[in-house]
Amino acid sequence: MVESLLAAIARFHLYEWVVISIFFGIYLLRIIYLFLFTGRVLLLKKPERIGHSPVSLLLAFRNEEKNLEKNLAPLLASVKPDSEVIAVDDFSQDNSLSVVGIFKINCNNLRISSLPQETRYSEKMARNIALKAARHEWAMVIPPEISSTGENWAEVVSSFSGKDKNVVVNYSNLVDTGKFFNRLYRSECFFQQLKSFGFILNGLSFINFEENVAFRKSRYFEAGGFGPKVKEPFANLELVINTFITKNNTEINFTHSTAIKKELPVTCSHFTDLLKKEMHIRNYLPFGKRLVLFFEKTLALVFLPFAILLLFLFVDLWPVFSFLLIVYFAAFSFIIKISLKHLNESKLFLSSLVYALIMPYLKLGYQGYLYLHRGNQKWKSKK
């Protein structure tokens, strides 16, 4: 076999060397990204918890009566006595406000506010009201759909005493139902956060989710709040946090003990909104971060088709290309499996591997669809 490979290589023309060199360049870059970005989270050490910092948990809701009846009691039971929950009603048309009011009777660290009327950009206004009402320096958004938390979640959210930290990022996702769009949504959430963690660790910090991310509220006001970003329809506090998040001032808790899970019936529109949200958040990132993300996306798109093409063009070298692909996907599978184990997401392993293969092309096709239908109101707004 070695002799036949050497004989085939000896017959190569210049253009064939160029094509193969391009592939090896792409392969090398994919391997570097795999270990320095995707796999780097596996090297994270458990953060030291020194001291105690009370947290203001921000709960903005609109027409969430059933979720509040189900989830608010265990949430309040898990909150430290010196922390607080700031509940802001976004002009609900059901009994959401009454439900929260009943819990207020027996809970001294639950505070309630509300928007008195239908307001433009109400989601951001509700968060702004909550932050102004917050008594503590540390704040964190929690969703009304929250149905489960990590075993040490309440303890850890009050342990942000590092004086040099401004942001503490924790994992969040949906409860597994086994349904198709639930798995699709959960896989996308997982990969978006895994990518975000890798970029933070490499000094290109950004987040795609505001939930279960603690931050100093003073940094929000120093950044001027939402400002001109108030009109953005798909993202909220992510837009502000991304203006001051850096590698050195951010702590990543890559563990299920600080994770939260939401119970949300997912449809196709929920999944497409998740894709749109990621696209919109990227548009607000600095040029350098957008350039790296674009470069990584391009490499992910061309890598597998290019490798398959070379298997057909250079049949004599199939053992070489097959070996390289096996090494790459074995390493990728190992990193994903260990990452999911850290987050107690083992049920997501097989579906996440399949999703990882189709994800670049799924997103490209959806972006193309949005471009062709860019006048569609759904692209402009969730509502």
C-alpha atoms as one frame of an Amber mdcrd trajectory, in Angstrom:
protein
   0.000   0.000   0.000   2.819   2.401   0.852   4.470   1.816  -2.504   1.254
   2.464  -4.408   0.709   5.680  -2.429   4.231   6.888  -3.193   3.814   6.021
  -6.871   0.531   7.961  -7.025   2.119  10.971  -5.332   5.028  10.906  -7.777
   2.594  11.299 -10.686   0.941  14.426  -9.279   0.868  17.584 -11.367   1.256
  21.076  -9.938  -2.484  21.814  -9.791  -3.028  18.548  -7.901  -0.444  19.560
  -5.307  -2.203  22.917  -4.980  -5.614  21.269  -4.386  -4.205  18.842  -1.817
  -2.278  21.637  -0.079  -5.480  23.663   0.239  -7.240  20.683   1.827  -4.415
  20.103   4.302  -4.501  23.814   5.186  -8.253  23.637   5.850  -7.806  20.407
   7.821  -5.079  21.920   9.977  -7.217  24.974  10.731 -10.188  22.759  11.647
  -8.006  20.708  14.008  -6.621  23.879  15.615 -10.132  25.269  16.092 -11.375
  21.927  17.447  -8.807  21.807  20.237  -8.194  25.512  20.960 -11.848  26.594
  20.844 -14.346  23.699  21.015 -12.259  21.467  23.259 -10.686  24.133  25.432
 -13.629  24.151  27.839 -12.597  20.671  28.965  -9.479  22.193  30.522 -11.497
  24.579  32.683 -10.835  24.273  36.382 -13.608  24.595  38.930 -13.796  28.269
  39.928 -12.925  29.058  43.510 -15.830  30.411  45.540 -14.539  32.884  48.060
 -16.987  34.967  50.052 -20.603  35.640  49.288 -22.359  38.150  47.023 -26.165
  38.429  47.113 -27.850  38.306  43.728 -30.906  40.018  42.289 -32.722  37.509
  40.082 -34.636  39.278  37.313 -37.911  37.608  36.319 -39.710  39.415  33.491
 -42.928  37.746  32.359 -45.938  38.214  30.124 -48.953  35.892  30.162 -47.047
  33.187  32.043 -49.743  32.243  34.563 -49.301  28.462  34.263 -45.499  28.572
  34.327 -45.489  30.855  37.369 -47.939  28.636  39.256 -45.735  25.628  38.565
 -42.210  27.041  38.825 -42.174  30.066  41.134 -42.509  28.202  44.445 -39.438
  25.918  43.997 -37.483  28.854  42.589 -38.187  31.033  45.625 -37.342  28.124
  47.931 -33.894  27.845  46.337 -33.040  31.544  46.663 -30.762  32.619  49.500
 -32.501  34.785  52.155 -30.265  37.779  51.432 -30.789  37.519  47.663 -33.965
  38.641  45.941 -36.276  38.016  43.015 -37.427  41.077  41.079 -40.602  40.113
  39.193 -41.725  42.528  36.460 -45.064  42.012  34.744 -44.914  42.969  31.071
 -48.589  43.981  30.825 -49.971  40.441  31.106 -53.540  39.801  29.958 -53.989
  36.725  32.174 -53.644  36.236  35.956 -49.837  36.217  36.020 -49.572  39.271
  38.259 -52.112  37.844  40.717 -50.186  34.571  40.913 -46.969  36.401  41.786
 -48.838  38.552  44.272 -50.000  35.467  46.180 -46.399  34.282  46.544 -45.383
  37.745  47.716 -47.464  37.330  50.901 -45.096  34.721  52.346 -41.872  35.728
  50.654 -40.006  38.783  51.886 -37.316  38.659  49.199 -39.799  38.745  46.307
 -40.404  42.226  44.882 -42.929  43.055  42.183 -43.189  45.767  39.559 -45.079
  46.053  36.286 -45.503  47.929  33.038 -48.868  49.701  33.362 -49.705  49.609
  29.659 -48.712  48.159  26.304 -45.260  49.574  25.602 -42.937  49.419  22.618
 -39.798  47.340  23.277 -41.492  46.102  26.437 -39.116  43.146  26.982 -36.178
  45.525  27.316 -38.179  48.029  29.347 -39.102  45.278  31.828 -35.438  44.328
  32.265 -34.466  47.948  32.701 -37.120  48.403  35.414 -35.907  45.259  37.171
 -32.275  46.427  37.121 -33.207  49.846  38.493 -35.155  48.179  41.299 -32.404
  45.659  42.108 -30.776  46.216  45.505 -27.708  44.108  44.872 -24.672  44.640
  42.646 -24.980  41.250  40.963 -27.995  40.531  38.757 -29.100  37.565  36.668
 -32.037  36.932  34.338 -34.121  33.827  34.972 -36.943  32.712  32.659 -40.510
  32.059  33.876 -40.290  28.644  32.157 -37.496  27.541  34.532 -38.397  24.070
  35.755 -35.171  22.652  37.172 -31.829  23.873  38.429 -28.496  22.302  39.262
 -28.108  20.770  42.702 -25.895  23.619  43.948 -27.418  26.370  41.837 -28.722
  28.527  44.708 -25.409  28.326  46.524 -23.268  29.089  43.492 -25.268  32.074
  42.239 -24.411  33.789  45.514 -20.695  33.065  45.272 -19.498  35.670  42.782
 -17.002  37.334  45.049 -14.118  37.668  42.606 -13.332  41.359  42.598 -11.940
  41.186  39.071 -15.036  39.502  37.576 -17.935  41.264  35.899 -19.701  38.300
  34.285 -20.339  34.709  35.366 -21.648  32.471  32.582 -23.656  29.330  33.336
 -25.284  26.781  31.047 -28.986  26.763  30.180 -31.167  24.625  27.926 -34.546
  22.904  27.672 -35.878  19.837  29.439 -35.615  16.845  27.115 -38.958  15.649
  25.730 -37.559  13.444  22.978 -39.539  15.278  20.310 -37.894  16.323  17.045
 -37.903  20.106  17.415 -37.023  19.814  21.096 -33.861  17.862  20.200 -33.097
  20.255  17.362 -33.498  23.280  19.631 -31.480  21.698  22.448 -28.642  20.770
  20.087 -28.475  24.311  18.734 -28.494  25.755  22.274 -25.679  23.434  23.283
 -23.473  24.251  20.298 -24.121  27.991  20.543 -23.013  28.002  24.174 -20.057
  25.697  23.542 -18.869  28.071  20.824 -19.397  31.081  23.076 -17.375  29.464
  25.884 -14.524  28.705  23.480 -14.471  32.240  22.133 -14.469  33.697  25.656
 -11.470  31.541  26.602  -9.625  32.790  23.527 -10.228  36.472  24.201 -13.028
  36.916  21.644 -15.778  37.070  24.240 -19.506  37.119  23.540 -22.662  35.348
  24.714 -25.820  34.296  22.864 -28.061  33.844  25.916 -28.926  36.267  28.710
 -30.491  33.625  30.969 -28.435  32.206  33.827 -25.670  34.743  33.173 -24.784
  36.830  36.226 -23.300  40.298  35.769 -22.619  43.478  37.682 -25.558  45.805
  37.162 -23.219  48.817  37.397 -21.653  47.722  34.105 -25.090  47.777  32.483
 -25.646  51.400  33.455 -22.056  52.384  32.618 -22.696  50.990  29.131 -25.750
  53.245  28.811 -28.292  50.429  28.988 -29.844  49.332  25.733 -29.493  52.740
  24.076 -29.985  52.466  20.292 -30.169  48.667  20.614 -33.623  49.010  22.195
 -35.208  48.413  18.760 -33.507  45.035  18.301 -36.357  42.479  18.170 -34.561
  39.217  18.946 -31.975  39.813  21.675 -32.063  41.592  25.032 -29.353  41.838
  27.704 -26.932  39.843  25.544 -26.484  43.028  23.507 -25.322  45.029  26.532
 -23.279  42.310  28.230 -21.371  41.768  24.981 -20.121  45.354  25.172 -18.197
  44.763  28.407 -17.552  41.000  28.575 -13.875  40.046  28.298 -11.825  36.927
  28.916 -10.243  38.259  32.111 -13.438  39.547  33.714 -15.539  36.447  32.974
 -15.986  33.220  34.912 -17.374  30.162  33.103 -19.154  27.479  35.115 -19.010
  24.532  32.723 -20.985  22.166  34.925 -24.515  20.885  35.429 -24.483  22.025
  39.063 -25.086  25.636  37.970 -27.239  24.841  34.927 -30.929  25.593  34.540
 -33.520  23.871  32.383 -36.684  25.345  30.888 -39.901  23.524  30.062 -41.024
  24.902  26.727 -43.135  23.250  24.015 -40.930  23.832  20.976 -42.221  24.321
  17.450 -40.468  25.092  14.193 -40.933  28.834  14.789 -39.145  28.612  18.147
 -36.182  26.963  16.448 -36.026  29.477  13.598 -36.275  32.350  16.100 -33.254
  30.857  17.874 -31.310  30.923  14.592 -32.408  34.497  13.897 -31.384  35.595
  17.369 -27.857  34.266  16.838 -27.606  36.091  13.490 -28.798  39.354  15.021
 -26.409  39.143  17.985 -23.473  38.587  15.625 -24.394  41.758  13.748 -23.732
  43.775  16.911 -20.318  42.266  17.621 -17.096  44.151  16.779 -15.703  43.593
  13.292 -12.816  41.395  14.471 -15.104  38.907  16.221 -17.491  38.845  13.272
 -14.573  38.186  10.928 -13.338  35.212  12.983 -16.869  33.803  13.219 -17.341
  34.199   9.450 -13.998  32.518   8.761 -14.867  29.597  11.070 -18.299  29.224
   9.466 -16.771  29.193   5.984 -14.253  26.503   6.927 -17.023  24.398   8.496
 -19.038  24.639   5.268 -16.250  23.624   2.879 -14.398  21.066   5.016 -16.542
  17.945   4.589 -17.613  18.502   0.924 -13.989  19.217  -0.016 -12.806  16.037
   1.733 -15.456  13.908  -0.022 -14.562  15.485  -3.365 -10.898  14.588  -2.907
 -11.834  10.984  -2.135 -13.277  10.787  -5.641 -10.578  12.841  -7.374  -7.632
  11.060  -5.743  -8.837   7.500  -5.384  -5.301   6.219  -4.771  -5.053   8.403
  -1.653  -8.315   7.271  -0.065  -6.507   5.656   2.909  -4.857   8.984   3.749
  -8.025  11.086   3.492 -10.098   8.438   5.279  -7.599   8.301   8.143  -7.590
  12.091   8.526 -11.398  12.223   8.591 -11.588   9.395  11.129  -9.080  11.171
  13.389 -10.993  14.444  13.167 -14.455  13.005  13.830 -13.176  10.716  16.598
 -11.613  13.720  18.359 -14.770  15.780  17.790 -16.993  12.991  19.148 -14.782
  12.607  22.218 -14.901  16.342  22.982 -18.682  16.482  22.544 -19.244  13.381
  24.692 -17.137  14.716  27.582 -18.706  18.170  27.267 -22.204  16.694  27.454
 -21.166  14.609  30.462 -20.027  17.788  32.255 -23.450  19.291  31.606 -25.444
  16.120  32.339 -26.772  16.115  28.761 -25.897  12.530  27.794 -29.212  12.014
  25.965 -28.130  14.663  23.491 -24.995  12.845  22.263 -26.163  11.056  19.100
 -28.566  13.771  17.994 -25.907  16.437  18.571 -23.393  14.587  16.374 -25.925
  14.335  13.552 -26.880  17.959  14.049 -23.220  19.044  13.976 -22.870  17.521
  10.491 -25.913  19.255   9.018 -25.774  22.468  11.086 -23.533  24.559   8.742
 -25.665  23.722   5.684 -28.958  24.091   7.561 -27.975  27.588   8.673 -26.669
  28.532   5.229 -29.913  27.393   3.621 -31.970  29.288   6.187 -29.917  32.446
   5.728 -30.441  32.133   1.994 -34.167  31.768   2.545 -34.236  34.868   4.742
 -32.251  36.829   2.176 -34.705  35.913  -0.580 -37.622  36.803   1.689 -36.004
  39.715   3.512 -39.210  41.721   3.268 -40.971  39.121   5.411 -42.116  40.599
   8.721 -40.907  37.537  10.647 -37.313  38.486   9.920 -37.878  41.954  11.272
 -39.671  41.017  14.455 -40.719  38.085  16.599 -44.151  39.574  17.109
